[in-house]
Amino acid sequence: MPRLPLSLLSFVTIVALLGLSCRSQRMNTEFDLRDGGERRTETRYTTTKHIDSVDIRALKVDVWKLEHYTYPDSIRMFVRVLDTNGHVVTNMAAPYARPDAPNYFPRLVETVGTRKYKRTIGIENFRVREYGDKDSIPTYIALAIDYSGSMKFVREYIAEGTKMFVGMKRPCDFVSITAFHKQAKVVVPLTDDAAYAVREYDDYDKRTQGLFSSVNDGIFTSLKTLDSVPPTSPKVVVVFADGDENASSTKIQSIFEHAVKNNVSIYCVGFGYAKDEELQGLSLYTGGKYYRAYSKSDLKAIFLDIYNSLKNYYLVHYVPPKYDGLHVVDVTVDVPGRDTLIARGQYDKSPINPIYPTDEFSRPILFAYNSSTIDSVSMFIIDEIADNLDRFDRVVLEVQGHTDNIGGKEYNDTLSLRRAESVKQALVYRGISAKRLRTRGFGFTVPVAPNDSDTNRALNRRTVFKVLRQ
């Protein structure tokens, strides 16, 4: 019988209530949540190895982190080159590559949009810089640990792993620890004193266990411990949870907005059959990574992978094309003597992504003077919106037209409605159902700036899209 992706608590509760005859999931002393079925394994980081001493046939690449908090000004992409034994390969870029080394990173492209709107853009100017142990750049790590009842089976291993993680900290690094069940509590404020952090955490661990789970509150509280850290400093939140949320007041969008604004990537470690949709979404859309732990050895390997990867990577830095939708980034890694490798990452700037919903957004769609005809220079905006509506086919939008105050009220009310209708018809022409679009004209009644200059009046001539349904 296929196993349902439920948390341990939910699973046990259903078995108790319904008396299901399916084989129950048990956890042995080694904390192994597998049930005998096959599961995909990933290569975890172990140590570093020079490019000249690896088997090039065993190489693979990945994007470990992608920062887009300064979009559209820049993107920072953290690429790893590994071999199948878990060695991170070094000395492939400045300042560590030898002077006569080939260009291992010759090409970068972005593909924006999806389906019929997809286009690939070559990035001519990008920089690759290698970072390693010698750089000694301080890293700021906030741990968020689930102490709810559904985690009681793995609490011992979480505690052991947390202390191991803190013990790997370099003298220059900082760490904080937040624990959560019904409430979230900062157990250890941001500190560079590992011994102090372990003492405080040990004291908390001995006397605390809750029944409810406020995952969102815990993650947000953990994020806040990094507020004093400059945006340019490497910082991450590492979440250990099963995703079983039932007590938070914090919305997932608040976490996402705070993380992106402050350049914090979120790494989530889910346990067993975690309720992981939101945890995976947080990892993806903040430039982090999602891990699944099935055993004690998995947990240790993940800790090593996260911490050591913060210190060894190739930073790819570039100015991206502007597109309010999905961006897929491909970095070519070319090692002489073997097939080309591609490191792929992605980030999403869609304003209507249901995972992180927004109430409304505005676009500067231009029209011919005194007309509802859309200027050809604005058609790319219509394409972007159509692309996003095509991707998220449950979203319903209200298209709102707004004008400046030149002309009378009745004239501007009519003009604004006609312009909203033109935008609707342009989207319908691109295949979007008219049932998903409403129109309203507000004339000059809702200005965003005083109508006292050409510049301000241009700001008021806008099209606003209100999300009616996600």
C-alpha positions in Angstrom: 0.0 0.0 0.0 1.6 3.4 -1.0 2.6 5.5 2.0 1.0 8.9 2.4 3.3 11.9 2.9 2.1 12.6 6.5 4.0 13.7 9.5 4.6 11.1 12.2 2.0 12.6 14.5 -0.7 12.8 11.8 0.0 9.3 10.7 -0.2 7.8 14.2 -3.4 9.8 14.9 -5.1 8.4 11.8 -4.1 4.9 12.6 -5.4 5.2 16.2 -8.7 6.7 15.0 -9.5 4.6 12.0 -7.8 1.3 12.9 -6.1 1.1 9.5 -4.5 -2.3 8.9 -1.6 -0.8 6.9 1.8 -1.6 8.3 2.7 1.1 10.8 5.9 3.1 10.5 8.4 2.5 13.2 11.5 4.2 14.1 14.4 2.1 15.3 17.3 3.2 17.5 19.2 4.5 14.5 16.4 6.9 13.6 15.7 5.3 10.2 12.4 6.5 8.7 12.7 4.4 5.5 10.2 1.6 4.9 12.4 -0.6 2.7 11.6 1.3 -0.5 14.1 2.9 -2.8 14.9 6.5 -2.2 17.1 8.9 -4.2 20.4 9.7 -2.6 22.4 12.9 -3.0 26.1 13.5 -2.9 27.0 15.4 0.2 30.0 17.5 0.7 32.9 15.9 2.6 36.1 17.9 1.9 38.0 19.8 -0.9 40.1 18.4 -3.7 42.2 20.3 -6.4 41.0 20.2 -9.9 44.3 18.6 -11.1 43.8 15.6 -8.8 40.2 14.5 -9.4 38.8 12.1 -11.9 37.2 14.4 -14.3 34.8 11.7 -15.4 33.2 11.8 -12.0 32.5 15.5 -11.9 29.1 17.1 -11.3 27.9 20.6 -10.7 25.1 22.3 -8.8 23.8 25.7 -7.7 24.0 25.7 -3.9 22.6 29.2 -3.4 21.2 32.0 -5.5 20.8 35.5 -4.2 18.3 37.8 -6.0 17.7 40.4 -3.2 19.2 43.2 -5.3 17.3 42.3 -8.5 17.3 43.8 -11.1 20.7 45.3 -10.3 22.5 42.1 -9.8 22.3 38.3 -9.2 24.8 36.3 -7.1 24.9 32.6 -7.9 26.9 30.1 -5.7 28.1 27.2 -7.8 29.8 24.0 -6.6 31.8 21.6 -8.6 31.9 18.1 -6.9 32.9 14.6 -7.7 30.8 11.6 -6.9 32.7 11.0 -3.7 31.5 14.3 -2.3 34.8 16.3 -2.8 34.2 19.9 -3.6 36.6 20.7 -6.5 38.8 23.8 -6.0 41.3 25.9 -8.0 39.1 26.6 -11.0 38.8 30.4 -10.8 40.5 33.5 -9.6 42.3 34.0 -7.3 43.2 30.3 -6.8 43.4 29.0 -10.3 46.9 28.7 -11.8 47.8 31.4 -14.3 47.7 29.0 -17.3 44.4 27.3 -16.3 41.7 27.2 -18.9 38.5 29.2 -18.6 36.4 26.7 -16.8 33.3 29.0 -16.8 33.0 30.2 -20.4 29.2 30.9 -20.7 26.2 32.1 -18.8 22.6 32.3 -20.2 19.3 33.2 -18.7 16.0 31.8 -20.0 13.1 33.9 -19.0 9.4 33.1 -19.4 7.7 29.8 -20.0 6.1 27.9 -22.9 5.4 30.3 -25.8 6.9 33.3 -24.0 10.2 31.5 -23.3 13.4 33.2 -24.6 17.1 32.7 -23.9 19.4 35.6 -23.3 23.2 35.4 -23.3 24.9 37.3 -20.5 28.1 38.8 -21.9 29.5 40.3 -18.8 29.7 38.1 -15.7 32.4 37.5 -13.1 33.4 34.2 -11.4 35.4 34.4 -8.1 36.4 31.4 -6.1 36.0 31.4 -2.3 37.6 28.9 0.1 38.8 28.4 3.6 41.6 30.9 3.2 39.1 33.8 2.7 37.9 33.5 6.4 34.7 35.5 5.6 32.4 35.5 8.7 29.2 33.5 8.2 26.0 34.2 10.1 23.9 31.1 10.8 20.5 31.1 12.5 19.2 27.7 13.5 15.4 27.2 13.9 14.5 23.9 15.7 11.1 22.3 15.9 10.3 21.2 19.5 6.7 20.2 18.9 5.2 16.8 19.8 5.4 15.5 16.2 9.2 15.7 16.5 9.6 13.8 19.8 10.9 10.7 18.0 13.9 12.5 16.6 14.5 15.0 19.4 17.6 13.2 20.6 19.2 13.3 17.2 18.2 16.9 16.6 19.9 17.9 19.8 23.0 15.9 19.0 23.1 17.4 15.5 22.6 20.9 16.6 25.5 20.7 19.0 27.6 19.1 16.3 26.7 22.0 13.9 27.6 24.6 16.5 30.9 22.8 17.2 31.9 23.1 13.5 31.8 26.9 13.8 35.0 28.8 13.0 36.1 31.5 15.4 35.0 34.2 12.9 31.5 32.8 12.5 28.3 33.7 14.4 25.3 31.5 15.3 21.9 31.9 16.9 19.4 29.2 18.0 15.6 29.6 18.1 13.4 26.8 19.3 9.6 26.6 18.7 6.6 24.6 19.6 3.4 26.6 20.5 5.6 29.6 21.0 9.0 30.6 19.5 11.9 31.4 21.7 15.4 32.7 21.0 17.4 30.3 23.1 20.8 31.7 22.0 21.1 35.2 20.6 23.6 35.8 17.8 27.1 34.9 19.2 30.6 33.9 18.2 31.0 31.9 21.4 30.3 28.2 20.6 30.7 27.0 24.2 28.2 29.5 25.4 25.8 28.5 22.6 26.0 24.8 23.5 25.5 25.5 27.3 22.4 27.6 26.7 21.0 25.1 24.2 21.7 22.2 26.5 19.8 23.9 29.3 16.8 24.5 27.1 16.8 21.0 25.6 16.6 19.3 29.0 13.4 21.0 30.1 11.3 21.8 27.0 8.9 19.9 24.8 5.6 21.2 23.3 2.5 19.7 21.7 1.7 22.3 19.1 3.9 23.5 16.2 4.4 27.2 15.2 6.8 26.6 12.3 6.2 30.0 10.6 6.7 31.9 13.9 9.9 29.9 14.6 11.4 30.7 11.2 10.4 34.4 11.4 11.8 34.7 14.9 15.0 33.1 13.7 15.2 35.4 10.8 15.0 38.4 13.1 18.1 37.4 15.0 20.0 38.3 11.8 18.5 41.8 11.4 21.7 43.6 12.6 23.9 41.8 10.0 24.7 43.8 6.8 22.9 42.5 3.7 26.2 41.8 1.9 27.4 39.4 4.6 26.8 35.6 4.1 23.8 34.6 6.3 21.4 31.7 6.3 18.6 30.3 8.4 18.7 26.5 8.8 15.3 25.0 9.7 14.9 21.5 11.3 11.2 20.6 11.1 8.6 18.3 9.7 6.4 21.1 8.4 3.4 20.3 10.7 2.1 23.8 11.2 -0.9 24.5 13.5 -0.2 27.4 15.8 1.6 30.3 14.0 0.3 33.9 13.6 3.0 34.6 11.0 2.1 34.3 7.3 4.5 32.5 4.9 4.6 35.7 2.8 6.0 37.7 5.7 8.9 35.2 6.0 9.6 35.4 2.3 9.5 39.2 2.1 11.8 39.6 5.2 14.3 37.0 3.9 14.5 38.5 0.4 14.8 42.1 1.8 17.6 41.2 4.1 19.3 38.7 1.8 18.8 35.6 4.0 18.7 32.2 2.3 16.6 29.6 4.1 17.7 25.9 4.2 15.0 23.5 5.4 15.7 20.0 6.6 12.5 17.9 6.6 12.3 14.7 8.5 10.9 11.5 7.0 7.6 12.0 5.4 7.4 15.7 6.1 4.7 18.1 5.1 7.2 19.9 3.1 5.5 21.9 0.3 5.9 25.2 2.1 9.4 24.3 3.4 10.5 23.5 -0.2 8.9 26.7 -1.4 10.8 28.8 1.2 14.0 27.2 0.2 13.5 27.6 -3.5 12.3 31.2 -3.5 14.9 32.5 -1.0 17.8 31.0 -2.9 18.4 28.2 -0.4 18.0 24.4 -0.6 15.7 21.8 0.7 17.0 18.5 2.3 15.2 15.4 3.4 16.6 13.4 6.3 15.7 9.8 6.8 18.4 8.7 9.2 20.9 9.8 11.7 23.7 9.5 9.2 21.6 11.6 6.7 21.3 14.3 9.3 25.0 14.5 10.0 25.8 14.5 6.3 23.4 17.4 5.7 24.9 19.4 8.5 28.4 19.0 7.0 27.0 19.8 3.5 25.4 23.0 4.7 28.2 24.3 6.8 31.2 23.5 4.6 29.4 24.7 1.5 29.1 28.1 3.1 32.9 28.3 2.9 33.8 26.8 -0.5 32.1 27.9 -3.7 32.4 29.7 -7.0 30.5 33.0 -6.9 29.0 34.0 -10.3 28.0 37.7 -10.3 26.1 39.4 -13.1 23.4 41.9 -14.1 20.2 40.0 -15.1 17.7 40.8 -17.8 14.5 42.3 -16.4 11.5 40.0 -16.5 8.7 39.8 -14.0 8.4 36.0 -14.1 10.5 32.9 -14.0 14.2 33.1 -14.6 16.3 29.9 -15.2 20.1 30.4 -15.1 22.6 28.1 -16.8 26.3 28.4 -16.1 28.5 26.3 -18.4 31.4 24.5 -16.7 33.8 23.3 -19.3 36.6 20.9 -18.1 38.9 19.8 -21.0 38.7 16.1 -21.6 35.0 15.6 -20.7 31.5 16.6 -21.7 30.3 20.1 -20.8 28.5 20.4 -17.5 25.7 22.8 -16.7 25.0 24.3 -13.3 21.3 25.4 -13.3 19.5 27.6 -10.8 16.3 29.6 -10.9 14.5 32.4 -9.3 11.0 33.7 -9.7 10.0 37.4 -9.8 6.3 36.8 -10.7 4.0 39.1 -8.9 1.2 36.5 -8.7 3.0 33.4 -7.4 0.4 31.8 -5.2 3.1 30.5 -2.8 3.9 34.0 -1.8 0.7 35.9 -2.8 0.4 39.7 -3.2 -2.8 41.8 -3.1 -2.0 43.9 -6.1 0.8 45.1 -8.4 1.2 48.0 -10.8 2.7 48.1 -14.3 3.5 51.2 -16.4 1.5 50.3 -19.5 1.6 53.2 -22.0 -1.2 54.2 -24.3 -1.4 56.5 -27.3 -2.3 60.1 -26.4 -6.0 60.5 -25.5 -6.6 56.9 -26.5 -7.1 53.4 -25.2 -4.7 51.9 -27.8 -1.8 50.2 -26.0 1.6 51.5 -27.2 3.7 48.8 -28.8 6.6 49.5 -26.4 4.4 48.1 -23.6 3.5 44.8 -25.2 6.3 43.0 -23.4 4.5 43.8 -20.1 1.3 42.3 -21.5 3.3 39.2 -22.5 4.8 38.9 -19.0 1.4 39.1 -17.3 0.0 36.6 -19.8 2.9 34.2 -19.1 2.3 34.4 -15.4 -1.5 33.9 -15.7 -0.7 30.9 -18.0 1.5 29.4 -15.3 -0.8 30.1 -12.4 -4.1 29.2 -13.9 -6.3 29.7 -10.8 -5.4 33.3 -10.4 -8.2 35.9 -11.2 -7.2 39.5 -11.7 -9.0 42.8 -11.7 -7.5 45.2 -14.2 -7.7 48.8 -12.9 -7.2 51.9 -15.1 -5.9 55.1 -13.5 -5.3 58.6 -15.1 -3.9 62.0 -14.1 -6.2 65.0 -13.5 -5.9 66.6 -17.0 -9.5 66.8 -18.2 -12.8 66.4 -16.4 -13.9 63.6 -14.0 -16.3 62.0 -16.4 -13.8 62.0 -19.3 -11.1 60.4 -17.1 -13.4 57.8 -15.6 -14.4 56.7 -19.1 -10.8 56.8 -20.5 -9.5 54.7 -17.5 -12.2 52.0 -18.0 -11.5 51.8 -21.8 -7.8 51.4 -21.1 -8.5 48.6 -18.6 -10.7 46.9 -21.1 -7.9 47.2 -23.7 -5.5 45.4 -21.4 -8.1 42.7 -20.7 -8.6 42.2 -24.4 -4.9 42.0 -25.1 -4.6 39.2 -22.4 -7.7 37.4 -23.9 -6.0 37.6 -27.3 -3.0 35.8 -25.7 -5.2 32.9 -24.6 -6.3 34.0 -21.1 -9.9 33.3 -20.3 -12.0 36.4 -20.0 -13.7 34.8 -16.9 -10.4 35.3 -15.1 -10.3 39.1 -15.7 -12.4 42.0 -14.4 -12.1 45.6 -15.3 -12.6 48.9 -13.4 -11.8 52.5 -14.2 -10.9 54.9 -11.4 -10.0 58.0 -13.4 -8.0 60.4 -11.3 -9.6 59.5 -7.9 -6.8 57.3 -6.6 -3.5 59.2 -7.3 -0.1 57.8 -6.0 1.5 61.3 -6.3 0.3 64.9 -6.4 -0.8 65.9 -9.9 1.5 69.0 -9.8 4.2 68.1 -12.4 4.7 66.1 -15.6 6.7 63.5 -13.6 4.1 63.0 -11.0 1.2 62.9 -13.5 3.1 60.2 -15.3 3.2 58.1 -12.1 -0.6 58.4 -11.8 -1.2 57.2 -15.4 -0.9 53.5 -14.5 -2.5 50.1 -14.7 -3.0 48.3 -11.4 -3.8 44.5 -11.2 -5.6 43.4 -8.1 -5.6 39.7 -7.2 -9.1 38.6 -6.6 -8.4 34.8 -6.3 -5.2 32.8 -5.9 
